[in-house]
Amino acid sequence: MGNKIQQSPLDQAVLDKLMEKTGLEREVIIAWRKQFLLSTPSGKMGRKDFFKFYRSLRVESDDKVKEIANFVFTAFDRDSNGKIDFAEFFCGYAITSLGTMRQKLDYVFAIYDSDKNDSIDRKEMIRVISAMYGLLGKVNDDYPPERFTDDVFSLFDTNKDRALTKDEFIEGVMKNPYLSDIISPFNE
């Protein structure tokens, strides 16, 4: 029973919200939902299923993608219930694929803010930067994640409280776009 495809139509309020957030048309959203339900009949995607999907989008090896996929899953799981429903998946995927730089950075911030306290501390950033280094095949000795993190904090932490707010993070990357290749897994 848990694998039965949800046959009910998408709630109009949810559809309207998805159209507003993503800028995509009704028919596109409905088609994506059908595909989502074919691959995730329960209507809720766990980490394992998400990894399979995310893996299909990347050219890197499984071991390089796995850690970043876990961070991305957490960012997409907006209600923190351990599952991604269609609305969470579609908003996350559409925005990180088609959204503006600012919209993408909102999701990137969620990747770093693992404790969901609306700020990024040095430890959180080092964990994600280390995973990004692995994904990108970057050698840690050349520019260690700790040093990169120190440099980011010196540029972004405008109030010098040793934590980055969402605004500090987004504004920092927007002012220093050359850093986004290392900071974000959602680059073009």
N, C-alpha and C positions, 0 to 999 in steps of 0.2 A: 504493500500500500504506500509506503514511503516514496516509492519511485514513480508513482502515478503522476502524469503530466497534469498540471493545473490547467483546466479547460476554461475557467471563468475569464471573461474579458477583463482587460486592464481598467481599473477604476478611473472614471473621467477626471477626478480631481488629481490623481497621480499622473495621468497622461498630460493634463494641463501643466502641472508642475515640471514634468520632464521636458516638455516643449519649451517652457519658459527658461529653464536652467541651461538647456543645451542648444537652443535655437534650431533644433531639428524638427522636421514635420512629423505629423501623426503617423503616417504610413511607414516611415523609416523606423520609428520607435516600436510600432506593432510588429514589424518584420524582425527587428532585433530581439524582441521578447519571445517570439516563436522560436528563434534559434537558441536563445538562452534556455528555454524550457526543454528543447530537444537534448541539449547537452547537460542540463541540470533539471531533471524532471520534478524534483521536490520543490523547485522554486527557490532554494537556498543553496548557495555555493560555499562549501567548506574550503579550508586551506589547500587540501590535496587537489581538489578540482580546479581551484584558482591557479595553483602552480602549473598544472597541465595547460591551462589556457595561456597564462603568461609566458610559459616556456615556448609555446608555439609562435609567439610574437618576437622572440629574441633569437639571435644567431649564436650567442655564447653557449658554452657547455652548461649542463645541468647544475654542476657544483657552483659555477659563477652566478647563475640566475637565482638559485634557491634562497639565499639570504635576502636579496633585494625583493624577491617575490613575497617573502614574509612581511617585509616593511610595507610594500604596496598594498598587500591584503589588509593590513591594519589601517592604512589610510582610507581604503575604500569602505571598510566596515565602520561606517559613521556612528552606528548605535552601539558598537563594541559588544555585540552578542555572539561573536565567533562565527558568524555566517554572513554572506553577502546576498541580499535579495536583489531582484532585478533592478529596482530603482537605484540602489546603491551602486550596483555594477555599472548600469548604463550611464549614470551621471559621472562616475569616476572615469570610466573608459572614454566617454565622449569628450569630457572636459580635458582630460590629460592628452587626448589625441588631437582634438580640434579647437580647444579653448585658447583664449588669450594667454599671454605669458603670466599675467597676474592670476588668472584662474588656475593655471597649472601649478603655480607656486603655492596656492592655497593647499593643494593636495600634497605638494612636496613638504610643506610645513608639517602636515599631519604625519608624514613618514618619520620625520625627526622627533616629533613630540610624542614619544612612546608612552609616557605616563599620562598624556592628555590633560596636562595642567596649564595649557595655553602658553607655554614657553619652552624653549630649547636650552638645555644646559650643555656644558662642555662634553660630559660623558655621553649624552644622547647623540650629539653630533659626531663624536669620534666613532661610535658604533656604526652609524650609517655611512660615514665617509670611508671607513675600512671596508664595508661591503661594496661600496661604489668602486673603490680601488680594485677590489677583486673582480667585479663585473667588467671593468675597463682594462684589466690586465696591467694595472699600474704597479710599479715596484715601490713598496713602502719606504725603502732606503733613500730614494731620490728626494722625496718631499713627504715625510711621514704624516699620517692622518692627524697626529697631535699638533704638529707644526701648522698644517693647513688650518685646523680648527682654531688655533691661536690667532692666525692671520685673519680668518673670517670674523672672529669675535672682535678683533681690534678695528675692523672696518664697519661692522654692522651694529655692535652693541653701543648705540648712541648715548644711552643713559648710564653706561658703565656699571650695571648691576650684575654682570656675569651670567646673564640669561638673555636669550633673544625672544622678544615678543613676535607675534605674527607680523605686525607692521614693520618692525626692525628687519626681520628676515626678508620679507618680500621687497621692501624698499632697498635693502642692501644688495640683493641679487639684481634688481632692476637697474641699480646704479653701476653694478659690476657684472655685466652679462657674461664676461669671459669666464666667470666662476661657475656658471650654470652647467657646463659640461661635466663637471665633477660633482656638483651638488644635486643635480636632478636626473632621475632615470627617464624623464618624459621629454627629452629634447628631440627636435625634429631630426 
